Amino acid sequence: MASLVTPRVGFGALGTLCAGLGVGHLALQGGDVGALLESALIVGLSGFVFYTVYDLPDWGISPPGRWRAVRIAALTALSFASLAGVVWLIWL
């Protein structure tokens, strides 16, 4: 029986999470220019993840390789979020 959770679903979930965090950031921080630019950057970058969902079937890599790509993308997003948190703490 094939698994219902595929690497495309993993990338879709990651893109949805990132876009949701961008919209949530804008909603919580208000509509000033800084929050708008930050949210646009976050949502824009999640667009690359959504494009990967579309383009993934054309990649010539195995399913384990696709799952590895999902893990690398998630860890990269987590690393950038951690970096943003550290920079925010420095500026406090």
C-alpha positions as semicolon CSV with decimal commas, in nm:
position;residue;x (nm);y (nm);z (nm)
1;M;0,000;0,000;0,000
2;A;0,141;0,337;-0,099
3;S;0,187;0,599;0,167
4;L;-0,047;0,898;0,153
5;V;0,230;1,125;0,273
6;T;0,466;1,191;-0,016
7;P;0,758;1,433;-0,046
8;R;0,527;1,666;-0,241
9;V;0,295;1,674;0,060
10;G;0,595;1,747;0,282
11;F;0,698;2,042;0,066
12;G;0,337;2,161;0,053
13;A;0,309;2,150;0,431
14;L;0,638;2,338;0,469
15;G;0,527;2,606;0,221
16;T;0,190;2,643;0,392
17;L;0,357;2,675;0,732
18;C;0,598;2,940;0,606
19;A;0,327;3,140;0,428
20;G;0,106;3,116;0,737
21;L;0,385;3,243;0,958
22;G;0,440;3,535;0,722
23;V;0,073;3,631;0,727
24;G;0,059;3,580;1,104
25;H;0,362;3,803;1,149
26;L;0,191;4,080;0,956
27;A;-0,129;4,037;1,156
28;L;0,051;4,046;1,491
29;Q;0,300;4,324;1,416
30;G;0,059;4,564;1,253
31;G;0,068;4,725;0,914
32;D;0,386;4,931;0,935
33;V;0,635;4,921;0,649
34;G;0,887;4,700;0,831
35;A;0,636;4,428;0,912
36;L;0,496;4,446;0,559
37;L;0,841;4,400;0,404
38;E;0,930;4,116;0,641
39;S;0,602;3,939;0,566
40;A;0,647;3,989;0,192
41;L;0,992;3,831;0,217
42;I;0,862;3,531;0,412
43;V;0,563;3,473;0,184
44;G;0,778;3,529;-0,124
45;L;1,031;3,270;-0,012
46;S;0,753;3,023;0,056
47;G;0,665;3,063;-0,311
48;F;0,987;2,878;-0,397
49;V;0,870;2,590;-0,180
50;F;0,533;2,584;-0,357
51;Y;0,713;2,582;-0,693
52;T;0,907;2,278;-0,572
53;V;0,574;2,102;-0,510
54;Y;0,487;2,167;-0,873
55;D;0,829;2,078;-1,015
56;L;0,924;1,782;-0,792
57;P;0,785;1,504;-1,018
58;D;1,024;1,617;-1,295
59;W;1,331;1,575;-1,076
60;G;1,530;1,264;-1,158
61;I;1,586;1,157;-0,799
62;S;1,464;0,865;-0,593
63;P;1,189;0,892;-0,327
64;P;1,448;0,872;-0,045
65;G;1,637;1,154;-0,217
66;R;1,318;1,357;-0,233
67;W;1,259;1,306;0,139
68;R;1,617;1,416;0,199
69;A;1,541;1,735;0,004
70;V;1,236;1,794;0,228
71;R;1,451;1,752;0,540
72;I;1,721;1,985;0,406
73;A;1,460;2,250;0,318
74;A;1,295;2,225;0,662
75;L;1,628;2,246;0,844
76;T;1,734;2,542;0,631
77;A;1,410;2,723;0,715
78;L;1,461;2,643;1,084
79;S;1,819;2,773;1,066
80;F;1,709;3,103;0,914
81;A;1,430;3,138;1,170
82;S;1,682;3,077;1,449
83;L;1,917;3,335;1,301
84;A;1,632;3,588;1,285
85;G;1,550;3,515;1,650
86;V;1,909;3,569;1,757
87;V;1,933;3,897;1,565
88;W;1,606;4,010;1,723
89;L;1,742;3,928;2,070
90;I;2,060;4,123;1,999
91;W;1,858;4,431;1,904
92;L;1,654;4,423;2,226
